């Protein structure tokens, strides 16, 4: 894994996260949505609950920078909320619920990637 660029590692992690979400029955609405304030990694909807889910994906190849819990600070949650509000403002559809999730992907050389999904972080 070390020979890959950070961008390639991140893209691989996001693809694994998208597969995880679709396996859970969610529908991916958008990926890497950008505006001048930042980027949302994945935006999905849960048709069963009519909830839109904004997902921050954190891909790691080691534990050097901590786990998923350390990756999402209160400041990061505020930024995600702001970005989610901007995305929602541009949509015609309305949802019954809104949720912020974090998916941590830990890639190891020989093992299956480890996926940690924390729902409702903020």
Order of alpha helices (4+ residues) and beta strands (2+ residues): alpha-beta-beta-beta-alpha-alpha-beta-beta
